[in-house]
Amino acid sequence: ARPGRMAAPPLAQERFLYYQKDGPGWCAGSQHRERSDACMYAEARYLNRTLIYDPRMCNDAAHQLRPPAPAPEYLDPLWTRVHANYEDALENHIDVGVVEAVVPAVSKDEWIARCDRRALEEAAAARAWATSEVVTPAASPDELRRNTALLLVRGHFFKPNRRNQRGARPQKQSSAPQPGTWTPLYWFELCESRRRFRSVLRDRAANMRQEAIRPPAYQREAAAAVLRRLGSNFTVVHVRRGDLTAACELDSFTRPARIAAVLKAKGVAPRSAVYVMSDEPRDDFFRKPALTNTYRVYRPGDFRAELRNALDTNYALFGVERIIWQAAATRLSTRGDLVPAGHKC
């Protein structure tokens, strides 16, 4: 039996595209993953193939924070790190309906359900469908456009680990995984780093981020509730500390006194509402007189009721805060505003 034999009526397209995602490179931060997904959507449309997307996603422990239970009321919120990656439903992070409206797409589970049992068993054994053709990231979109296979499976993206190999010749791309060569940024490199692909996919992928990737309803509702309390004329300050504080010597540039000075220089009026987005887990860190004597400072913990469905994961909070960021009258970023020009990281 071949996967081409559908138990249900055929899908919108007769040919399909699937990206392998079950390697270590599957887990990444929100922005890296979105850029990767946008690249995937762009290629599916360019190839005129129905995309088979995975209805699950990987939450990376390095980016995933969860509040303790019960969360102390005075913390904003105090997060403890999850020490293992875990899978979550894709619909908890993006509006899947929008994706399917923009790109011919079907979930992997639904597609498999339409194939007969023998084909499913063959797929499980071979980790690919019998009629599929596994192609490496070295294959360009134009090459794939000429490929008539029912199902194209993009092989894992990984690159040679060149650390401590100064003077060594670059390793050739292989179709088999090699230890230590997985890139955590995985698929967006296909659109943005490979010279042969950029002219075809980079702009298309950028458009896909605008067209196809939308936050789910619960994130939109949480953001709307926060925005109602903040009003129309508020400022958002993105303060990245965590992983870059020591590595890039950012501590002095991301303290309350520095933030207050930059707000004043940007013409933000005293007593204005200032929402601070940050990976700094200490609620009281930004509540210092140098900042709070001049501005009304807000953190996620000040909106516990509004964010009750979005404080469970850092990924969900990121989605909500991005909407808040886009709605702000004034936006200040760490590297663009708080850190002086010329400071090297």
Disulfide bonds with the S-S distance in Angstrom:
Cys27-Cys58 1.69
Cys39-Cys191 2.03
Cys248-Cys345 1.65
